[in-house]
Amino acid sequence: MGYKEIYALYREHIVAGRLKPGDRVPAIRALASELQVARKTVETAYEILIGEGYFVSQGAKGTRVNPDLVLASAAEPETATAPPTSDHSLRETKGELRLGIPALDAFPHKKWLLISAKAARTLRPDEMVLPPIMGHQPLREAIASYLNISRGLNCQPEQIFITSGYRANLRLILAVLAQPSDKVMFEDPGYFFGQKLLKRIAPNLHYVPVDRQGMDVDYLLRYHPDARFAVVTPTHHSPLAVTLSLPRKHQLLEWAQQNNSWIIEDDYDGEFHYTRKVIPALKSLDVHDRVIYTGTFSKTMMPAMRVGYLVMPKETIARFSELGEILETGMSLLPQKILAQFLSEGHFYRHIKKMRILYQQRRRMMLEALQVCFPDVFEFELTDGGMHIVAFLQRGTQDKELAEIWQRHQLRVLPLSGWYMQTQKRYGLVIGYTNIRSVEQASALLQRAEAETRALLL
Ligand SMILES: Cc1ncc(COP(=O)(O)O)c(C=O)c1O
C-alpha cells in the first residue's frame, strides 16, 4: 500500500462520516507496522491529510481528525456572501475582471506575516551573502514534495530550478538546451506573453492549432515531426481552458521520445480544476523524462511574488547547473524562505483547497451575471477548470472593439482573437472572475458596459 492509498482511505472514511471530527487516528509508527509499510509512507499520507486540513497533529498527544473540519460540500467561504463592494472602492482599483489574478481578498495575510517575520528573524549570516543559483534548498524540497503529491510527478529536489516565473523559465530552457536553428512549436491560440517572447528568442517558431481536445498533436506529427521543442498547456489550455486528451498526451510523449525532442509543460493553473478530480500533470506520464515541467506561484499565491520553477529532466541537470552559473544570479532569498515554510507547514495545501472551492463559486457567479446581462451576446463552452471564462460572441467578429469598450469602463478583459496567430480565429472575451464577490457585484460591473455592448453588437 502506498501513501496515496492511505491518504485516499482516510479521506473516504472522513467524507463518509465513518471518522468524525476530533476522532483519534493511529500513531504513524503503529499504522506503519500494522500495514507493513515504511514509516515514511504513512508519514507522507498524514502530511497531506494535515496539509489539506483533514487531520491535525497535536504533538505528543498524537493526531486527530480536525475537530473544526467542515466538509467541502458544506463549506461556504466567508467571502462568498459578502455584500457587493461599494462603487467607490471599485473605482479605486486598477480594473476588474483581470485574468489570472488570484483572489486578493482571500490571501492568507496573517499566516504570511507570521512566517515572514520568522524568516527575517532567523536569517543567518551565511544566508546574507549570495543565494544558491538553483534555489533555496528547503524550497526545492518543498516544491518537489508538493509536485509529487499534488501533481503526480516523481521528481527529486535536485531537479527543481527556482526562477522568477514563466518567461524566465522559457528563456533559461532555450538558452540551455536549444540551438538557434531548433524548431519550436507553440499553441495557436496561445499565451500572448509566451508568443511574444518566443518570437524574439526562437527564430524557427511554428504554431500548432488547438481544438476542444487541446493541442492538435496529429497536426504536429504530420507537419513538424522534426520539431525540437513543443510548448504546451495540457491541463488547461491558455486561453481556451480545454484539457489535452489522454490519447494526445500519449501521442505527444511518444513523439518526444522517438525524436529526442522536449516538451515544455506550462502547468500555470493546474491546481484549479473543479468538476472532476484534479488532473495529474502531463509530466506524471513521462516515463522517458522528455518533459520539462514549469510552474509558478503567481496563480496560487500572487503574481508580484515572482517565484516560478522548472523541473529539469535528470540528464539535463549538469547543463542547467553549468549555464545557470553564468546566466543566473539566484532568486532573492527571503521570499524563498517564506514560501518554503509556508509549504512545509501545510498552509499552501490548505490555501489551494480553499481557493478551489471559492473559485468554483465565483465562476458560477460570473457565469450567471453574464447570462443574465448578455443572454443574446455570448455563448459558453464550459470547461472543467482554470481561472477565467471564455465568452464567445454569438455573432460577428468585433471582439477587439468590444474589449476596448469594456476596458474604457475599467473592465480589463481581453479579446480572444488577439491570442491567435495563423489558425482560423474565434471571437469573444477572455474574462477573469477570481475576484468577483457576488452575482450582484458582477452584474453591476457588466452593466457599466451594457449599453455600449448592445449598441455595437445588436
Ligand atoms: C499561460 C500562462 N503561463 C504561465 C503564466 C505564469 O506567468 P508568471 O510565472 O510569469 O507569472 C501565466 C500567467 O498569467 C499564464 O497565463
The ligand as an SDF file (V2000), in Angstrom:
LIG
                    3D

 16 16  0  0  0  0  0  0  0  0999 V2000
   -0.4500   30.5740  -19.7950 C   0  0  0  0  0  0  0  0  0  0  0  0
    0.3290   31.1080  -18.6380 C   0  0  0  0  0  0  0  0  0  0  0  0
    1.5040   30.5450  -18.3380 N   0  0  0  0  0  0  0  0  0  0  0  0
    2.2440   30.9880  -17.3100 C   0  0  0  0  0  0  0  0  0  0  0  0
    1.8250   32.0310  -16.5350 C   0  0  0  0  0  0  0  0  0  0  0  0
    2.6670   32.4450  -15.3630 C   0  0  0  0  0  0  0  0  0  0  0  0
    3.3830   33.5160  -15.5650 O   0  0  0  0  0  0  0  0  0  0  0  0
    4.4100   34.0500  -14.4530 P   0  0  0  0  0  0  0  0  0  0  0  0
    5.0310   32.8790  -13.8040 O   0  0  0  0  0  0  0  0  0  0  0  0
    5.3790   34.7990  -15.2590 O   0  0  0  0  0  0  0  0  0  0  0  0
    3.6360   34.9220  -13.5540 O   0  0  0  0  0  0  0  0  0  0  0  0
    0.6310   32.6730  -16.8270 C   0  0  0  0  0  0  0  0  0  0  0  0
    0.2060   33.8220  -16.0390 C   0  0  0  0  0  0  0  0  0  0  0  0
   -0.6040   34.6210  -16.4080 O   0  0  0  0  0  0  0  0  0  0  0  0
   -0.1550   32.1790  -17.8960 C   0  0  0  0  0  0  0  0  0  0  0  0
   -1.3310   32.7310  -18.2000 O   0  0  0  0  0  0  0  0  0  0  0  0
  1  2  1  0
  2  3  1  0
  2 15  2  0
  3  4  2  0
  4  5  1  0
  5  6  1  0
  5 12  2  0
  6  7  1  0
  7  8  1  0
  8  9  2  0
  8 10  1  0
  8 11  1  0
 12 13  1  0
 12 15  1  0
 13 14  2  0
 15 16  1  0
M  END
$$$$
